[in-house]
Amino acid sequence: MNLHTTSGLSTSTLELRPGQVTLAQLRAIQDGGVQLSMAASAYDAMRAAQAHVQHIVDEDQVVYGINTGFGKLASTKIAHDRLAELQRNLVLSHSVGTGEPLPDHVVRLILATKAVSLARGHSGARPELVDALLALANADVLPVIPAKGSVGASGDLAPLSHLACVLIGEGQAKVDGKTVSGREAMQHIGREPFVLGPKEGLALLNGTQVSTSLALAGLFQAESLLAAGLVAGCLTLEAIQGSVKPFDARIHEARGQIGQIAVAAAVRELLDGSAIDPSHPNCGRVQDPYSIRCVPQVMGACLDNLSHAARVLATEANAASDNPLVFDNGDVISGGNFHAEPVAFAADIIALAIAEIGAISERRMALLLDTGLSRLPAFLIEDSGVNSGFMIAQVTAAALAAENQCLANPSSVTSLPTSANQEDHVSMATYGARRLADMAGNTAVVVGVEAMAAVQGMDFDRRLKSSALMEAQYALIRSKVAYLDKDRYLAPDIETMRLWALETDWPAALQRILPSTAP
């Protein structure tokens, strides 16, 4: 797969090679402005699988999902002349989602990953369906997919049905910010609605693409939050004139944890050249609190979690996850690749990482405000008493960190049977992945407030400068939020810093350790 920028144009072209899509490419798809195409080599496999399905129909063999009912109705044979009706009814009957529509960046990922899954050549779907999915993504014609209604087994049935509805001219899609019918959406990309062939409806509905896309979006946000948390932590260390000795490489090599070693190295690089640390060798501070001293241990464990989740999700984004699957020799085998347990576990460990990034950041925020620990003015404000300074901003951070502690409870251990106990164990991956966006928003506020408070702390003594990298971050934050000389309306500043935590282009020292940006 190649990703390159077309000269003179604002969009890039990206050729999808099923089985080889990378995290960096998935992030580019999420961000938009990318024109997608399918590798020519994928089409032969798709046509071969479709031919095997057609042979089963022509020979009147009884095979699940091709000429039978679904789920508990798998033993019901469907007449040849009703197969198109079967597939259409499947899509319509499963379009029972509810809740707010999924955000655009997630829908773009769903379209791309569903196309990649079908293009693996194990689904029996026509190549024209794949082309239509990519055409929708390229035209930014995005199916309206309600967020709720999937248990993450038998695939993301309800949400993927809403996507499939658009392909058959039903349902709704967004075009230029307006909601239009599925038929109008297909007209917008110059195609007629499909009459689905044998197995095609089932191939569209079975699969983990919704839960995987939601988890990928959560992963990408978590990576930004980890980077923001490390920057904020370094700013806090400089504000309180803490020690860099706990980041000595020998400490972390003695333990051997990969993420811990990487985080400690990144912090050393961020702080390299600081004039603040060498200025207080005899300050009397023996050890900093854990929220400073144990940044490599805590954030390194978060990085390890994200790295593992990234491997799982990259694999799943390339997977054939519908059912049954068609193989080269014509075998059509029922299995359970639509069960999203790998995604559910990945989402749960991303949730743990997001919660802990926020938890340790909130503790550093509290440290900054405690004059007995930080040796800075109380609540980081002059004339405290009349002014409350950052007092209640820390309360907000504490509230959001506590909320994330509740949201971080694992979703994957929850299961309710469906389909008359045929589907008796489910993953709940879709909720587990969907809740990551709320958690990321909470942690972005926490980390942003810490960074804002840390530069306030640094401003009380600017005789010495930090490293070039940290001074650049200091300047960036100060370009967004002003020094707090007296109490003011802080809500806009907090929103600005929330966006800083999620959208900043982080230094190379951090991008090198993040799964989707590492070289």
Secondary structure, DSSP 4 states (H G I P E B T S, - for coil): --EEEPTT-S-EEEEE-TT---HHHHHHHHH--EEEEE-THHHHHHHHHHHHHHHHHHTT---TTTSB--GGGTT-B--GGGHHHHHHHHHHHT---EEEEPPHHHHHHHHHHHHHHHTTTTS---HHHHHHHHHHHHTT-EE--EEE---SSSSSHHHHHHHHHHHTT-SEEEETTEEEEHHHHHHHTT-PPP---TTHHHHHHSSSHHHHHHHHHHHHHHHHHHHHHHHHHHHHHHHTT--SGGG-HHHHHHH--HHHHHHHHHHHHHHTT-SSGGG-TTS------HHHHTHHHHHHHHHHHHHHHHHHHHHHHT---SSSEE-TTS-EE---TT--HHHHHHHHHHHHHHHHHHHHHHHHHHHHH-HHHH-S-GGG-TTBTTB-TTHHHHHHHHHHHHHHHHHTS-STT----BTTTTB-----HHHHHHHHHHHHHHHHHHHHHHHHHHHHHHTT--SS---HHHHHHHHHHHHHS---SS----HHHHHHHHHHHHH----HHHHTTSTTT--
